[in-house]
Amino acid sequence: MNNDKIIELRGKILKGIELAFEKLVKTKQKNDGEFVYSKDGKIFIVKASELDK
């Protein structure tokens, strides 16, 4: 693959990830769900309804 093809493929993959995350957030908001993540060894819980674009 040449660099142009790699850059194009990378862009498509990133766009797909972005769309999948947006769909996940919308679904979680609809179901009053939450996201759980860890940062520096601490666990955080965030309501999906608190996330804004």
C-alpha positions, 0 to 999 in steps of 0.5 A: 500500500502506498501512503495515500491509500494508508491515509485514506484507510486511516481516515475511514477507520477513524470516522467509523470509530467516531460514528460507533461511539456517537451511536453508543452514547445515544443508546446509553442516553436513551436507556439512562445508562452510564459510562465507567472508566479508569484514569490514574488508577481511579474509577469514574462513573459518568451518566450518559445524559451528562455528555454533551457534544 
